Amino acid sequence: MLRKKLVIALFSFFVLSASQQVLADEALAKSKNCLACHMVAMKIVGPAFKDVAAKYKGDSGAVAALAAKVIKGGGGVWGDIPMPPNVTTSQAEAETLVKWILSL
């Protein structure tokens, strides 16, 4: 019985930790204005984050390439409207954002 309670407690801890990380990553996206042009499941100005995740699934170079686009901006992949550069976003923040997006 004690073992079962311990397993449940550990499972709950990891689920809560993962949930908190997702909330932190989404908060970072909000603070960097990503959600002004993107939504998780629906295209606005830019593609839906889930569409980005699907397009780059299995691409081992996606984190580095997309983090560079977050910082420097980009265009032509998803349409005619370019993504502006996000010069206040650090490399670590860009990689965190991209990893979150690719996890969706």
Secondary structure, 3 states (H helix, E strand, C coil): CHHHHHHHHHHHHHHHHHHHHHHHHHHHHHHCCHHHCECCCCECCCCCHHHHHHHCCCCCCHHHHHHHHHHHCECCCCCCCCECCCCCCCHHHHHHHHHHHHCC
